[in-house]
Amino acid sequence: MGVFVFLPLVLPLSAWPVARLAELHLHPRTATRLLTAVATVMALCSTLCLALLMVVGTAQLPGNPLPDGWSDAEVRAAVPYDEIAGKAAIPTLVMVLAVCGRTLWRHHRVARRARRALAALPSRSVVVLPEEKPYAYALPGGHRDRVVVTTSLLRGLTSPERRALFAHERAHLTAAHHRHLLAVRLAARANPFLRPLRTTVVYTTERWADEDAARTVGNRTVVARAIGKAALLSGGGPVPGFATFTGFAGFASAGPVPRRVAALLRPAPAARSWPSVFTAVGLAAWGAAVGTLVSAMSSANSAVTMVLILRAATPL
């Protein structure tokens, strides 16, 4: 395997340039899909390589349940600095699995709590809560997707702005943005080098919903005004609890609202599926794509090599 087993652990650094440039120069839909795919593949590859390193480290421990042949010198020679890397991979992989498992558990727990809280209300696609705290969020629920909004937020918006709000939240549901957000959240938990991609996807999903809302309403200025008013009414505070699940509380929270408003006051971005290679963002995108491909090839090569070595070292 050589150093190839370590490459997927650091190759996410190759995606940092596109994480910054994508939100500035790509259509939000393209940026979201590109960064989600890159983050997911790189996280899987780095986790696989950690597992391979853990096998070598576990085989060195006394009393391990693995076959004795797996601790032979030939197996350890496949990994550079096997004594350090192998043993360090054990707690690292355990921590990665624990953190990702906790993230999934919290995600489903908050989803259940949200659906349980709305279970007694009429089965409608829009739920209006008589609360004084202004907020709105999209709640995906399989066959029953819902948009939840409070009366205090609706009172502060005009009729066209309310249409923009509902169009924004429905866009989140239609495009299943919660899946992109969960994928990059898990990827960032698996490999901290992927955190910039998660930050960008949180922003680009909001921009994607903004653009869809502007197309539905037919007036970009109305959507920009609705976002600005909602941020002022909410005071920039996130929706307690639900923001960790949906990630869609951004309509009524401060965050990058000025950038979103400024983008809506400019012409709509071009909906190109892939940027030209002769631009900065194009070079960055190709760099991230090559980094992802090298990561996938390195992890596959390491996995195949490790399987062959372990089969040879396993006594018949």
C-alpha positions in Angstrom: 0.0 0.0 0.0 2.8 2.4 0.9 1.9 6.1 1.3 -1.3 5.6 -0.8 -3.1 4.5 2.3 -2.5 8.0 3.8 -3.4 10.1 0.8 -7.2 10.0 1.3 -6.7 11.4 4.8 -5.2 14.6 3.4 -6.6 14.9 -0.1 -9.7 16.9 1.1 -7.3 19.8 1.2 -7.5 19.8 -2.6 -11.1 20.8 -2.4 -10.6 23.9 -0.3 -10.1 26.3 -3.3 -13.4 25.2 -4.9 -15.2 25.4 -1.6 -14.5 29.2 -1.6 -14.9 29.9 -5.3 -18.0 27.8 -5.9 -20.2 30.0 -3.8 -19.0 33.1 -5.7 -19.0 31.9 -9.3 -21.2 28.8 -9.7 -24.9 28.4 -9.7 -26.0 27.4 -6.2 -27.5 24.2 -7.5 -24.3 23.2 -9.2 -22.1 24.2 -6.2 -24.3 22.2 -3.8 -24.3 19.0 -5.9 -20.5 19.3 -6.7 -19.4 19.9 -3.1 -21.8 17.3 -1.6 -20.4 14.6 -4.0 -16.8 15.6 -3.4 -17.3 15.6 0.4 -19.1 12.3 0.5 -16.6 10.4 -1.6 -13.6 11.8 0.2 -15.1 11.1 3.6 -15.9 7.5 2.6 -12.3 7.0 1.2 -10.6 8.4 4.3 -12.8 6.3 6.6 -12.0 3.2 4.6 -8.3 3.9 4.9 -8.6 4.4 8.6 -10.3 1.0 8.8 -7.4 -0.6 6.9 -4.8 1.0 9.2 -6.9 -0.1 12.2 -6.7 -3.7 11.1 -2.9 -3.5 11.1 -2.9 -1.8 14.5 -5.4 -4.2 16.1 -3.4 -7.2 14.9 -0.4 -5.9 16.9 -2.3 -5.9 20.2 -1.9 -8.8 22.5 -5.0 -11.0 22.8 -6.6 -9.6 19.7 -9.3 -11.8 18.0 -7.8 -11.5 14.6 -5.8 -14.4 13.0 -2.2 -14.6 14.1 -0.9 -14.3 10.6 -2.3 -10.8 10.4 0.4 -9.6 12.8 3.2 -11.0 10.7 6.0 -8.7 9.5 4.8 -9.0 5.9 1.4 -7.5 6.8 2.9 -4.7 8.9 5.4 -3.9 6.1 2.5 -2.9 3.9 1.9 0.2 6.0 4.7 2.8 6.6 5.3 3.5 10.3 2.9 0.7 11.1 3.5 0.7 14.8 2.5 4.3 15.2 -0.1 4.7 12.3 -1.8 1.4 13.0 -2.3 2.0 16.7 -3.2 5.6 16.3 -5.9 4.6 13.7 -7.8 2.5 16.4 -9.0 5.4 18.6 -9.3 7.7 15.6 -11.7 5.4 13.8 -13.7 4.7 16.9 -14.1 8.4 17.5 -15.2 9.0 13.8 -17.8 6.2 14.1 -19.0 7.5 17.4 -19.3 11.1 16.3 -21.1 10.1 13.0 -23.4 7.8 14.9 -24.2 10.6 17.4 -25.0 13.0 14.5 -27.4 10.5 12.9 -29.0 9.8 16.2 -29.6 13.5 16.9 -30.8 14.0 13.4 -33.5 11.4 13.7 -34.3 12.3 17.3 -35.0 16.0 16.4 -37.0 14.8 13.4 -39.2 12.6 15.6 -39.7 15.4 18.1 -40.7 17.9 15.4 -43.2 15.5 13.7 -44.6 14.5 17.1 -45.2 18.1 18.0 -47.1 18.7 14.8 -49.0 15.3 14.8 -52.1 16.8 16.5 -52.4 19.6 14.0 -54.4 19.4 10.7 -52.6 17.5 7.9 -51.7 20.4 5.8 -48.6 21.3 3.8 -48.3 24.6 5.7 -48.5 24.8 9.5 -49.0 28.3 11.1 -48.1 28.4 14.8 -49.4 31.1 17.1 -46.1 32.0 18.5 -44.4 35.4 19.2 -41.0 34.2 18.1 -40.7 34.8 14.4 -39.3 31.9 12.5 -39.9 29.5 9.6 -38.5 26.2 8.6 -39.1 23.3 6.2 -39.7 19.9 7.8 -39.2 16.9 5.4 -41.4 14.0 6.4 -41.5 11.4 3.7 -45.1 11.5 2.4 -45.9 14.6 4.4 -43.5 17.5 3.9 -44.4 20.6 5.8 -43.6 24.3 6.0 -43.8 25.6 9.5 -44.1 29.4 10.1 -45.2 31.5 13.0 -47.9 34.2 13.0 -45.4 36.8 14.3 -43.3 36.4 11.2 -46.2 36.4 8.8 -47.5 39.7 10.3 -44.2 41.4 9.5 -44.3 40.5 5.8 -46.5 41.7 2.9 -48.5 39.3 0.8 -45.8 39.1 -2.0 -43.1 38.6 0.7 -45.1 35.8 2.2 -45.3 34.1 -1.2 -41.5 34.4 -1.4 -41.1 32.9 2.1 -43.3 29.9 1.3 -41.6 29.4 -2.1 -38.2 29.4 -0.4 -39.2 26.8 2.1 -40.9 24.6 -0.5 -37.8 24.8 -2.6 -35.8 23.2 0.2 -38.3 20.3 0.3 -38.6 19.9 -3.4 -34.8 19.7 -3.9 -34.3 17.5 -0.7 -31.7 19.9 0.6 -31.8 18.1 4.0 -30.0 15.2 2.4 -27.2 17.3 1.1 -26.9 19.0 4.5 -26.8 15.7 6.3 -24.3 14.2 3.9 -21.8 17.1 4.3 -22.3 17.2 8.0 -21.4 13.5 8.3 -18.5 14.0 5.9 -17.1 16.9 8.1 -17.4 14.7 11.2 -15.5 11.9 9.4 -12.7 14.1 8.2 -12.2 17.6 9.7 -10.5 18.8 6.5 -14.0 18.7 4.9 -15.5 21.3 7.1 -15.1 24.2 4.6 -17.2 22.2 2.2 -19.9 21.8 4.8 -19.9 25.6 5.5 -20.2 26.4 1.8 -23.1 23.9 1.2 -25.0 25.3 4.1 -24.8 28.7 2.3 -25.4 27.4 -1.3 -28.5 25.4 -0.3 -30.0 28.7 1.0 -29.0 30.5 -2.2 -30.4 27.6 -4.3 -33.8 28.0 -2.5 -33.5 31.8 -2.9 -33.1 31.4 -6.7 -36.0 29.0 -6.9 -38.2 31.3 -4.9 -37.2 34.2 -7.1 -38.2 32.2 -10.2 -41.5 31.2 -8.7 -42.4 34.7 -7.5 -41.0 36.3 -10.6 -39.4 39.2 -8.7 -35.9 38.9 -7.2 -36.3 42.2 -5.3 -39.3 40.9 -3.4 -37.4 37.8 -2.3 -34.4 39.9 -1.2 -36.7 42.2 0.8 -38.5 39.2 2.4 -35.1 37.7 3.5 -34.0 41.0 4.9 -37.2 41.6 6.8 -37.3 38.1 8.2 -33.7 38.5 9.5 -34.6 41.8 11.2 -37.8 40.4 12.8 -36.0 37.3 14.1 -33.1 39.3 15.5 -30.7 36.8 13.9 -31.6 34.0 16.3 -31.8 30.4 15.0 -34.8 28.2 15.5 -34.1 26.2 18.7 -33.7 22.5 18.0 -35.0 22.4 14.5 -32.0 24.2 12.9 -29.9 21.2 13.9 -32.2 18.9 11.9 -33.4 20.8 8.9 -30.6 23.4 8.5 -33.2 25.6 6.9 -33.6 28.2 9.6 -31.4 30.5 7.5 -34.4 32.3 6.0 -35.1 34.0 9.3 -31.6 34.2 10.7 -28.7 36.6 10.2 -25.9 34.4 9.0 -24.9 35.4 5.4 -28.1 37.3 4.8 -26.3 40.4 3.4 -24.5 38.2 0.8 -27.8 36.5 -0.1 -29.6 39.8 -0.5 -26.8 41.2 -2.6 -26.9 38.2 -4.8 -30.6 38.5 -5.4 -30.2 42.2 -6.3 -27.9 41.1 -9.2 -29.0 39.2 -12.3 -29.7 35.5 -11.9 -26.6 33.3 -12.1 -26.0 31.2 -15.2 -27.2 27.7 -14.8 -24.1 25.9 -16.2 -23.6 22.3 -15.2 -19.8 22.6 -15.1 -17.5 25.6 -15.2 -15.0 26.3 -17.9 -11.5 25.0 -17.2 -10.1 28.4 -18.3 -11.5 30.1 -15.2 -10.3 30.1 -11.6 -13.4 28.3 -10.4 -13.0 25.8 -13.3 -9.4 25.0 -12.3 -10.5 24.6 -8.7 -13.4 22.3 -9.6 -11.1 20.2 -11.8 -8.5 20.1 -9.0 -11.2 18.9 -6.5 -12.4 16.3 -9.1 -8.8 15.0 -9.6 -8.3 15.0 -5.8 -11.5 13.0 -5.4 -10.5 10.5 -8.1 -7.0 10.0 -6.6 -8.6 9.5 -3.2 -11.0 6.9 -4.6 -8.2 5.1 -6.5 -5.8 5.2 -3.5 -8.4 3.8 -1.1 -9.4 1.1 -3.6 -5.8 0.2 -4.3 -5.1 0.0 -0.5 -8.2 -2.1 0.1 -7.4 -4.6 -2.6 -3.7 -4.8 -1.6 -4.6 -5.3 2.1 -7.2 -8.1 1.2 -4.6 -9.9 -0.9 -1.9 -9.6 1.8 -4.3 -10.8 4.6 -5.4 -13.7 2.5 -1.8 -14.7 1.9 -1.1 -14.4 5.7 -4.1 -16.3 6.8 -3.3 -19.9 7.6 -5.4 -22.5 5.8 
